[in-house]
Amino acid sequence: MTTLEENRGAADRPEGAVRTAAVHDAHGGPLVDLLVSGAETDAFRERAASLPAVRLSARSLSDLELLAAGGYSPLDGFMTEADYRAIVNDMHLASGVPWPMPITLAVADDEARSIAEGAEIALADDAGRVLAVMRVAQKFAYDKRLEAMEVYRTEDEAHPGVAAVYAQGEVLLGGPVRVLDLPVHDDFLPYRLTPAQTRAEFEKRGWRTVVGFQTRNPVHRAHEYIQKCALEIVDGLLLHPLVGETKSDDIPADVRMRCYEVLLENYYPLDRVLLSVNPAAMRYAGPREAIFHALVRKNYGCTHFIVGRDHAGVGSYYGTFDAQRIFEEFAPGELGITPLMFDHTFFCRRCDEMASVKTCPHEGDARVTLSGTQVREMLKGGVAPPIEFSRPEVARILIEAMQERVTPHHAI
Ligand SMILES: [Zn+2]
C-alpha cells in the first residue's frame, strides 16, 4: 500500500514560488471548522451526554464529517428552511452563494415531536456514540416530490437518490452544529485528509493550481488519460475517490483504492499527485451533483475540477452532457473553481494513442471501447480487458475482486 509519506514524493517547488496554494478561499469565505477544541471540550462533552440523541443515517454521518472540517464551507450545520427552499428552487443559499444540494437532517414525525425549536440535541452514530451537538433553530416540513423533481430531475423512486429522499423522515431539523468527534473509520486511514490537510499538502508541494478528480468507479485508461491531460495545464492532481455510501452494485471502495495504488506506483509521477478519499455519500444527482462535487473540491483546495460525460449520473435520467452544461447556469467566476470538460476518450489503434472524439478522426473498430456491462462480464469470467483499455495491474485486481464476489466464501 502506498502510504501518504511515500505518496508525497519530492516537491519541486521553484525557488521563490509564490506560496498561494493553501490560501485560495474556501467557498463563500474562510474554511469552516466546526470541531470543538481546547478549553470548551470538557464542558461540551458533559452537556452533550445529557441531551436527547438523534442517531444519524450513514449519509448524514458523511454529511456531518464534511461539515465538521469545512468540506461543505460555508455551511455551518444542517440547513434551515430559507436555505433549503432557495437551494431546491434556485441552486443558491439564501445569502446568494451558489449551492446545489440540500444538506438536511431528516427525522420521523414521532422523533420531531419530542424536539422543540431552540433546543439542543446530540447527534450520534449508529452505535449511539455522541459525535456532535446541534441547536435546532428550525424544524420544518418539506415536499419530497418537489425536491426529487428539482434536484434529481425525476420523481421515479427507482432512482437511488430519489429513493433515499422518499425513505427518510418527514421533518427536517435545521441549525448550527458543533462537532466533538469525527465519525470512526477503520479503513483508508492514511488517505483521510481534511480540507485543511490537503490545502497544507498543496502548499508544501508548491502547487498553485490543482485539479480535482471525483470518481466512484474503477480506474481505466480513459480516466488516466483525462487526469493526465488535465495535469498538463496545472501544477498538481488531487485524486479524490468517493468512499461514502454508494449503490450496492458499484465496485466497493477498497477495490477501487487498490486499483489507484497500483496505478500510481507504476504510471504516475508521485510528486504531482495526491491520493486522498472523500467521505461523501453518492447522491446520483447528475448535473447538480457535478456542481456539488466541484464546490466540495474547491474547499479541499482545488482550483480546477474535471467533469466527464454523464458525471454522477445513474441509469438514463440525464443527458450525456447535462452535467457539463449546468455550469453555464452560473455567472462567470461565481463558482470560484474552473471546470475542465472532457468528452468520450479511448485508445485508437489508427492514431496509436489515447484520444477522444475531439481529437481522433477514426470511427468504428479502430477505437478500443467497451461498455460497462462488457467489462464486468470479462472480469467475472477472469478475462482481462485489452491493455489499451485497462492497465494489466488494475485488471488483475478487478478480476480477483470479481472472483471473490462470484465465488461466495463458505462459513467455517
Ligand atoms: Zn484515431
Boltz pocket constraint, residues with backbone or C-beta under 6 A from the ligand:
constraints:
  - pocket:
      binder: B
      contacts: [[A, 348], [A, 349], [A, 350], [A, 351], [A, 352], [A, 355], [A, 359], [A, 360], [A, 361], [A, 362], [A, 366]]
      max_distance: 6.0
